[in-house]
Amino acid sequence: MPQNRNKLIDLFIGNISNAILHEILIESIKDKSKEIASYYQKEIENVLSISQKYREKINPANTPLSDKDVSYIKTKIIHRVKIELMNRISKGYKNIDLTLVDKLVDKMLKDMGVV
């Protein structure tokens, strides 16, 4: 059972990371491309619904996770998002604000009932 739980946590981290990445990319292209922003917004909605299902399988939805799990999840998400943003910056993406990562991670984890 713990192996399955760890797999669910990793899948949850991947989906939340993707949602945060897309939120930051929307901010970076604000006022430039409504078309791309709408694509990113649809992607966010999709991964958040998947993330919520994983969250419910990890632990009952109305019960917060342990401090150890929260710390692990938060650290992994921040790391994944920052690495992907740095990759995007190296590919030529402009106006990416890395300072948004911590704030968005806290917000998403709170919204998902992790914290």
Sequence and secondary structure as in RCSB ss.txt:
>XXXX:A:sequence
MPQNRNKLIDLFIGNISNAILHEILIESIKDKSKEIASYYQKEIENVLSISQKYREKINPANTPLSDKDVSYIKT
KIIHRVKIELMNRISKGYKNIDLTLVDKLVDKMLKDMGVV
>XXXX:A:secstr
 HHHHHHHHHHHHHHHHHHHHHHHHHHHTTTT HHHHHHHHHHHHHHHHHHHHHHHHHS TTS   HHHHHHHHH
HHHHHHHHHHHHHHHTT  S  TTHHHHHHHHHHHHTT  
